[in-house]
Amino acid sequence: MCRQSATVCLIKPPSREHRELPGTAARLAVLPDPRDRRGRRHTLASVLLTAACAVLAGARSYLAIGQWASHAPQDTLSRLGFHARGPLGVRRPASPSTVRRVLVLVCPGGLADLLGHGPADTESVSVDGKTARGSHTETAPAAHLLSAVTAAGRTVSQLRVPDKTNEITAFTALLAPFDLTGTVVTADALHTQREHAK
């Protein structure tokens, strides 16, 4: 299970070999696909890569991600991992509803751990939390994220702080999967607690 929610997660925390796989697509291929085998047209990695690229291009909704994908050229769809189908070999991207279903089902904690930079070779890790701008909706408060970052500015992992709690509850869960022997961890004064030091 995910460290953040009751969704399908990595069977175990990603190994150093998984984190060092060349390319994001190879790392995403390690994630178990939470969808039923029947009716799958697109790989999990291709849908996640599409969402990431669309968000980097400015998409702010599932519909916008789908629109970005539908306007993407064939060579872009090929690089994202969509297969050519039919007699003309046309690549069709995932629909907005498919993107939404996949993003809701995929494990956010496992994804963050898998794509993050391992802290094994770093001297220090900084932990800080920020509220994600524009994430507030009519039914949910803004997302508050707690992140661990190396001295070189590479993200180790990130967790969403549960609603109605604060960063204190997420601090241990954020760093628990990693071996921090010999690593200096810095954080706000809020985290100067014995449990966190342990």
Backbone as a ProteinNet text record, in pm:
[ID]
protein_1_A
[PRIMARY]
MCRQSATVCLIKPPSREHRELPGTAARLAVLPDPRDRRGRRHTLASVLLTAACAVLAGARSYLAIGQWASHAPQDTLSRLGFHARGPLGVRRPASPSTVRRVLVLVCPGGLADLLGHGPADTESVSVDGKTARGSHTETAPAAHLLSAVTAAGRTVSQLRVPDKTNEITAFTALLAPFDLTGTVVTADALHTQREHAK
[TERTIARY]
83.9	0	87.4	29.5	101.6	121.5	230.5	254.5	158	91.7	4.1	-143.7	-180.5	-322.1	-339.2	-463.4	-492.9	-497.1	-396.7	-391.4	-282	-283.2	-181.8	-45.9	53.6	184.9	290.8	413.4	523.5	519.3	557.9	558.6	654	764	858.3	921.5	985.2	1047.4	1146.8	1159.6	1249.7	1394	1461.5	1601.8	1688.8	1814.5	1908.8	1919.2	1910.7	1915.8	1796.4	1678.4	1560.3	1577.7	1632.9	1652	1757.9	1849.1	1957.1	1928.3	1807.9	1772.2	1779.6	1831.7	1845.2	1710.2	1673	1550	1429.3	1340.3	1218.5	1127	1119.9	1031.3	1070.1	1200	1245.7	1210.4	1218.6	1181.5	1031.6	952.2	807	760.4	836.8	799.6	805.8	873	882.7	751.8	674.3	548.7	448.5	379.5	273.8	153.6	94.2	-20.9	-145.5	-215	-332	-458.1	-452.5	-570.2	-589.1	-711.6	-741.8	-674.4	-626.7	-556.5	-646.8	-774.8	-866.7	-893	-884.8	-917.6	-804.4	-686.6	-572.8	-522.9	-518.5	-463.8	-326.4	-300.7	-176.7	-103.5	27.8	106	92.6	115.4	110.7	214.5	334.7	441.8	404.7	341.5	307.6	203.4	107.4	5.3	67.2	154	217.6	312.2	386.7	475.6	396.3	282.4	196.3	149	104.3	57.9	170.6	289.8	403.5	439.8	446	480.7	375.1	249	141.4	142.8	166.8	172.5	291.7	405.2	521.5	494.2	405.1	368.6	257.7	206.3	108.9	-30.6	-55	-187.9	-220.3	-344.8	-383.6	-506.8	-548.6	-663.7	-647.7	-731.7	-729.2	-766.6	-864.5	-906.6	-792.3	-720.2	-607.5	-496.2	-474.1	-374.1	-416.2	-544.8	-595.8	-586.5	-614.3	-603.2	-458.4	-366.3	-224.8	-184.7	-227.7	-192.5	-253.8	-378.4	-443.5	-380.1	-312.7	-244.4	-96	-47.5	94.6	123.8	238.1	275.3	301.9	298.5	318.3	455.4	560.2	692.3	698.3	625.2	618.4	545.4	433.9	359.9	444.6	528.2	618	718.1	775.5	873.4	808.3	678.6	606.9	567	582.4	555.7	422.7	351.7	225.5	255.6	184.5	208.8	129	188.1	119.2	14.9	-105.5	-213.5	-281.5	-344.8	-419.9	-330.6	-392.4	-315.1	-225.6	-261.5	-180.6	-74.3	-77.5	22.2	11.8	-112.3	-135.1	-128.6	-61.3	-53.5	-162.9	-243.4	-349.5	-316.5	-319.9	-288	-403.6	-376.5	-479.4	-581	-705.8	-812.8	-803.2	-867.6	-867.3	-923.3	-1025.5	-1082.4	-983.9	-906	-804	-695.1	-651.5	-548.4	-597.5	-722	-776.7	-781.2	-832	-841.4	-703.9	-605	-470.2	-410.3	-422	-362.1	-429.6	-557.7	-627.3	-582.7	-556.8	-521.3	-374.8	-286.4	-143.3	-99.1	1.2	52.1	139.2	95.8	178.5	309.1	305.6	427.8	529.9	483.3	573.1	631	551.3	597.6	704.3	681.7	780	909.9	900	1020.4	1098	1025.1	1089.1	1160.2	1099.4	1157.3	1253.4	1256.6	1345.1	1490.7	1576.8	1720.5	1756.1	1825.8	1863.4	1957.5	1936	2019	2148.6	2181.1	2295.8	2429.1	2448.2	2577.6	2580.3	2481.5	2476	2513.1	2570	2610.5	2494.7	2398	2287.5	2157.7	2048	1912.8	1833.4	1764.5	1680.5	1534.1	1457.5	1314.7	1237.6	1141.6	1059.8	924.1	825.5	690.3	639.3	558.4	497.5	357.1	269.8	136	138.3	83.4	84.5	-14.4	37.1	-44.8	-143	-266.9	-368.5	-429.8	-397.2	-450.1	-578.7	-622.7	-746	-867.1	-962.2	-1088	-1203.9	-1325.7	-1444	-1465	-1419	-1443.2	-1320.5	-1202.3	-1080.6	-988.6	-920.3	-824.3	-701.2	-620.4	-498.1	-405.5	-335.7	-243.8	-118.3	-83.2	40.6	139.3	253.3	351.8	475.4	525.6	649.8	753.2	866.3	967.7	1102.5	1180.3	1319.5	1406.2	1504.5	1588.1	1734.4	1820.1	1963.8	2027.3	2153	2226	2244.7	2244.6	2259.6	2127.5	2018.9	1890	1808	1842.6	1767.1	1665.5	1543	1436.6	1454.5	1453	1462	1322.9	1227.2	1089.8	999.6	870.4	771.5	644.1	580.6	453.3	353.2	228.1	122.9	87.6	87.5	51.2	-99.8	-146.3	-291.4	-364.8	-487.4	-570.1	-595.1	-610.5	-637.7	-520.6	-401.6	-281.1	-175	-52	56.1	178.2	288.2	408.8	467	440.7	497.5	456.8	332.1	283.3	344.9	390.6	443	595.5	663.6	810.4	873.3	832.5	889.4	855.2	730.4	689.5	767.3	802.1	877.2	1016.4	1084.4	1224.2	1241.2	1136.2	1147	1202.8	1169.9	1219.9	1368.6	1436.9	1573.6	1675.2	1792.1	1903.3	1977.8	1968.8	2028.1	2152.8	2217.9	2339.1	2445.5	2497.6	2601.4	2550	2418.5	2359.4	2303.6	2333.5	2279.9	2143.2	2041.9	1906	1873	1836.8	1797.4	1649.2	1584.1	1440.9	1408.4	1284.5	1238	1238.9	1229.7	1227	1106.6	1003.7	885.7	921.7	1031.3	1069	1175.3	1203.4	1300.7	1231.9	1210.8	1144.4	1224.6	1217.7	1297.9	1262.9	1133.9	1094.1	1154.6	1160.6	1219	1369.6	1433.5	1577.4	1609.8	1526.6	1546.8	1533.1
-119.1	0	124.1	232.7	358.6	421.4	495.2	565.5	682.8	722.9	839	804.1	695.4	663.5	513.2	469.7	326.7	281	318.1	279	176.1	115.6	17.1	84.7	18	79.4	-17.4	27.2	-62.4	-178.8	-296.1	-412.9	-388.8	-323.8	-285.1	-153.6	-81.8	43.9	21.2	118.1	98.2	80.6	-12.1	-36.8	68.8	69.8	162.5	135.6	8.2	-27	32.3	29.9	88.5	238.6	305.3	449.7	488.9	397.2	428.4	381.2	329.7	290.7	412.9	396.1	512	555.9	676.7	731.2	711.9	807.5	804.5	690.1	661.2	555.1	420.2	392.9	265.6	256.4	367.2	366.4	345.3	411.3	397.8	256.8	186	48.8	-44.9	-4.2	-84.9	-82.4	25.1	35.9	-68.6	-134.9	-227.2	-148.3	-197.6	-130.1	-164	-63.8	-91.8	-125.2	-113.8	-138.2	-287	-324.2	-460.6	-484.7	-606	-637.8	-622	-653.1	-643.9	-498.5	-468.4	-334.2	-234.2	-275.4	-182.5	-157.2	-33	1.9	65.6	128.9	203.7	154.7	159.1	118.7	222.6	180.1	271.9	382.4	344.8	443.6	549.6	510.8	609.1	709	662.4	753.1	849	797.2	882.7	983.5	941.1	1033.6	1142.8	1106	1204.6	1309.1	1263.4	1356.9	1448.8	1393.8	1475.2	1580.7	1540.7	1634.5	1743.5	1705	1802.8	1904.1	1856.3	1947.7	2042.6	1990.7	2077	2181.2	2146.9	2240.5	2336.9	2322	2416.9	2362.3	2234.7	2176.6	2176.8	2213.2	2221.7	2138	2052.5	1965.5	1838.7	1739	1615.6	1642.9	1731.4	1766	1832.4	1922.3	1990.2	1891.4	1791.9	1688.3	1611	1574.7	1503.2	1586.1	1716.1	1803.5	1815.7	1826.4	1833.5	1706.7	1591.6	1463.9	1450.6	1496.5	1482.1	1571.5	1677.6	1767.1	1734.2	1636.2	1599.7	1532	1563.7	1499.1	1350	1276.6	1131.9	1093.5	1170.7	1134.7	1154.7	1253.3	1273	1156.3	1114.8	1000.8	874.2	861.3	746	747.7	864.6	876	854.4	884.3	862.1	716.3	635.1	492	444.8	527.6	484.3	402.6	292	199.2	238.4	212.8	236	126.1	166.2	70.6	94.5	-9	1.1	-8.3	-12.1	-28.1	91.8	210.2	329.6	352.4	274.5	288.6	418.6	460.2	585.6	559.5	647.5	638.8	727.9	668.7	745.1	755.6	877.6	894.4	851.3	845.5	812.2	925.1	889	989	1056.7	1173.8	1239.6	1151	1069.8	983.3	873.8	821.6	721.1	783.3	903.2	973.4	993.6	1037.1	1060.6	931.4	823.1	694.7	647.2	658.9	611.7	696.3	827.7	914.8	899	867.6	844.6	712.6	611.6	478.8	462.9	536.7	512.9	562.8	497.6	529.2	654.6	762.3	883.4	867.9	795.7	776.9	691.6	582.2	495.7	566.6	649	725.9	825.7	894.9	992	923.4	808.3	735.3	683.4	636	577.2	681.6	797.6	900.7	992.4	981.1	1066.3	1021.8	1106.3	1079.7	1014.3	902.8	833	916.3	919.2	1001.6	934.6	816.2	739.4	812.6	882.8	946.8	1094.9	1143.5	1286	1309.3	1425.7	1459.5	1511.8	1579.2	1637.2	1631.5	1626.9	1627.7	1732.8	1818.5	1920.9	1883.4	1901	1870.5	2000.4	2025.5	2146.2	2120.7	2193.6	2178.6	2307.2	2292.8	2407.2	2369.9	2468.7	2448.3	2470.5	2374.3	2382.1	2487.9	2587.6	2696.6	2645.3	2688.7	2650.3	2513.9	2446.8	2312	2311.8	2428.1	2437.4	2420.5	2340.1	2323.2	2354	2349.2	2376.2	2268.9	2148.4	2037.6	1997.2	2044.8	2002.9	2122	2123.9	2231.6	2215.8	2317.7	2313.7	2202.3	2140.5	2031.5	2087.4	2032.4	2070.9	1956.1	1983.8	1880.9	1895.4	1784	1780	1709.9	1777	1724.2	1712	1614.8	1597.9	1621.7	1711.8	1752.9	1743.6	1697.3	1688.1	1825.7	1835.5	1962.1	2008.4	1914.5	1948.8	1991.4	1992.8	2035.9	1926.8	1800.6	1689.9	1638.6	1617.2	1570.8	1423.3	1391.3	1252.3	1190.2	1255.4	1207.8	1321.6	1296.8	1398.2	1329.8	1382.2	1327.7	1440.6	1408.5	1504.8	1490.7	1601.3	1600.9	1581.2	1482.3	1459.5	1583	1601.3	1713.8	1704.6	1817.3	1830.3	1784.7	1775	1746.8	1846.9	1826.8	1915.6	1832.4	1900.8	1833.7	1733.7	1751	1662.6	1517.8	1496.2	1360.3	1294	1373.8	1317.8	1306.2	1368	1373.1	1233.5	1151.2	1016.9	930.6	939	859.7	899.6	1025.8	1074	1012.8	1006.3	960.8	812.9	745.3	605.8	509.7	521.1	420.9	432.1	533.9	559.8	535.3	488.1	470.5	603.1	669.8	802	797.5	682.9	669.4	764.9	849.3	944.1	1065.8	1082.4	1196.2	1295.2	1422.6	1528.1	1567.7	1564.7	1603.1	1735.6	1834.7	1965.3	1986.5	2057.2	2084.7	2208.8	2253.8	2368.9	2336.9	2440.8	2423.6	2340.6	2334.7	2254.6	2107.9	2062.7	1920.9	1889.6	1981.2	1953.2	1873.1	1745.2	1654.2	1527.6	1462.2	1341.3	1229.5	1212.9	1106.1	1129	1254.2	1285.8	1263.3	1295.8	1274.1	1125	1042.9	897.7	845.7
0	0	0	-43	-53.4	84.5	97.9	223.4	239.3	129.2	133.1	133.3	66.9	52.6	38.2	30.6	20.8	-124.4	-203.3	-343.7	-365	-483.8	-518.1	-518.5	-464.1	-452.7	-503.5	-497.6	-527	-429	-474.7	-387	-271	-297.7	-193.8	-236.3	-145.6	-184.6	-298	-389.3	-502.2	-456.4	-521.8	-488.7	-555.5	-519.3	-580.5	-731.5	-770.5	-912.9	-987.6	-924.9	-988	-1006	-904.7	-912.3	-1015.1	-1045.2	-1138.5	-1280.7	-1305.7	-1441.5	-1532.8	-1654.6	-1743.2	-1798.5	-1772.3	-1826.8	-1738	-1746.2	-1666.1	-1708.3	-1838.9	-1887.5	-1828.4	-1819.8	-1762.7	-1615.3	-1543.9	-1402.1	-1384.8	-1469.1	-1458.2	-1492.1	-1574.5	-1610.9	-1490.2	-1382.3	-1260.6	-1181.4	-1195	-1120.6	-1167.3	-1074.4	-1115	-1168	-1274.5	-1334.4	-1253.3	-1196.7	-1112.7	-1192.2	-1324.3	-1407.3	-1436.5	-1469.4	-1511.9	-1646.9	-1670.4	-1795.7	-1917.5	-1900.4	-2013.5	-2049.5	-2176.3	-2223.7	-2218	-2174.5	-2171.6	-2313.2	-2353.6	-2484.7	-2473.9	-2362.8	-2345	-2221.1	-2224.4	-2108.2	-1997.9	-1875.9	-1762.3	-1779.5	-1823.2	-1840.2	-1942.7	-2053.4	-2156.6	-2106.8	-2027.1	-1973.5	-1871.9	-1784.4	-1684.5	-1748.4	-1850.4	-1920.9	-1992.2	-2048.9	-2115.1	-2014.7	-1898	-1795.4	-1750.6	-1730.7	-1687.4	-1791.9	-1917.2	-2024.2	-2039.1	-2030.3	-2044.5	-1930.1	-1808.5	-1693.4	-1707.5	-1753.1	-1775.9	-1884	-1977.8	-2084.4	-2042.1	-1919	-1867.1	-1844	-1868.4	-1845.9	-1696.9	-1664.6	-1524.2	-1491.2	-1583.5	-1557.8	-1640.8	-1609.6	-1687.1	-1832.6	-1852.7	-1988	-2064.7	-1998	-2063.1	-2097.9	-2011.8	-2041.9	-2166.5	-2173	-2289.4	-2416.4	-2406.1	-2523.3	-2569.1	-2472.9	-2510.3	-2584.8	-2533.5	-2595.4	-2734.3	-2751.9	-2882.6	-2988.6	-2946.8	-3041.3	-3057.3	-2983.6	-2992.2	-3126	-3188.3	-3314.2	-3295.4	-3403.6	-3400.9	-3344.5	-3376.3	-3322.7	-3171.5	-3119.3	-2974.2	-2908.6	-2969.1	-2915.7	-2919.2	-3021.2	-3029.2	-2915	-2886.3	-2776.8	-2640.6	-2630.2	-2504.3	-2485.3	-2589.6	-2576.9	-2631	-2707.2	-2767.1	-2891.6	-2906	-3016.7	-3140.1	-3257.7	-3384.2	-3404.3	-3445.4	-3464.5	-3599.5	-3648.4	-3772.4	-3894.9	-4013.2	-4137.1	-4167.2	-4115.3	-4140.7	-4033.2	-3928.5	-3822	-3744.5	-3718.3	-3646.5	-3495.9	-3425.8	-3279.2	-3219.9	-3133.5	-3067.4	-2919.4	-2865.1	-2722.8	-2633.6	-2505.8	-2407.3	-2399.3	-2377.2	-2364.7	-2227.8	-2212.7	-2081.4	-1970.1	-2000.5	-1896.1	-1856.2	-1952.7	-1920.3	-1834.4	-1870	-1791.9	-1649.2	-1634.2	-1500.8	-1420.1	-1480.4	-1409.2	-1363.5	-1450.6	-1416.2	-1304.7	-1315.3	-1213.5	-1077.4	-1076.6	-949.8	-887.7	-970.5	-919.6	-881.3	-947	-926.1	-788.7	-734.4	-601.1	-602.8	-538.3	-539	-461.9	-350.6	-271.7	-344.9	-406.7	-482.5	-602.5	-666.8	-782	-740.5	-629.9	-581.5	-540.4	-473.6	-432.2	-552.2	-652.6	-770.2	-855.3	-870.7	-956.6	-882.8	-750.6	-672.3	-678.6	-627.4	-625.4	-491.8	-496.5	-373.4	-287.5	-157.2	-69	-24.4	-77.2	-26.9	-43.6	-152.2	-178.8	-144.6	-71.9	-40.6	105.7	131.6	268	351.2	284.8	360.4	281.6	355.9	299.7	376.4	303.4	365.6	348.9	454.8	452.6	473.5	386.1	398.9	336.3	380.4	329.1	268	162.9	95.8	52.4	45.8	-5.9	-156.3	-231.3	-377.2	-424.4	-491.3	-540.6	-646	-636.7	-733.9	-712.1	-601.3	-578.3	-495.8	-448.7	-369	-460.2	-417.3	-490.3	-397.2	-452.2	-370.3	-264	-292.8	-199.7	-118.1	-155.9	-85.3	-63.1	51.7	75.9	-13.1	-17.6	-98.6	-49.6	-142.8	-109.8	-44.6	69.8	138.6	122	59.7	27.7	114.1	162.9	239.2	152.7	128.9	37.8	106.7	60.1	102.2	-20.5	-7.3	-120.7	-79.7	-171.7	-143.2	-153.2	-110	-116.4	-260.9	-354.9	-496.7	-559.8	-481.5	-531.8	-597.3	-576.3	-634.9	-533.4	-576.6	-488.3	-456.2	-327.4	-281.5	-284.3	-220.5	-217.8	-174.7	-187.1	-153	-108.8	-5.8	43.5	59.5	36.5	67.3	214	284.6	426.2	435.3	510.9	520.1	570.1	520.2	564	714.3	775.8	919.3	1006.1	947.8	1025.6	981.2	1030.7	989.3	948.4	920.5	871.1	969.9	1096.7	1198.7	1173.5	1133.2	1112.3	988.5	891.9	766.8	765	858.5	856.5	859.1	952.5	965	844.3	797.3	680.7	556.1	543.9	428.2	421.6	535.7	537.7	570.7	616.9	661.3	556.4	427.6	331.1	298.7	347	303.5	414.2	375.1	467.9	475.5	588.3	604.9	693.2	701.3	781.9	728.8	816.8	778.2	704	694.2	623.8	724.8	706.2	792.4	738.8	824	785.3	851.3	770.3	823.6	797.9	890.2	878	959.5	948	1024.8	1173.9	1255.1	1400.6	1444.8	1361	1390.2	1413.3	1351.1	1356.9	1461.8	1550.7	1656.8	1766.5	1737.8	1829.6	1841	1954.1	1977.8	1879.9	1848.9	1755.3	1618	1576.7	1446.6	1446.2	1554.8	1564	1561.1	1624.1	1621.4	1481
[MASK]
++++++++++++++++++++++++++++++++++++++++++++++++++++++++++++++++++++++++++++++++++++++++++++++++++++++++++++++++++++++++++++++++++++++++++++++++++++++++++++++++++++++++++++++++++++++++++++++++++++++

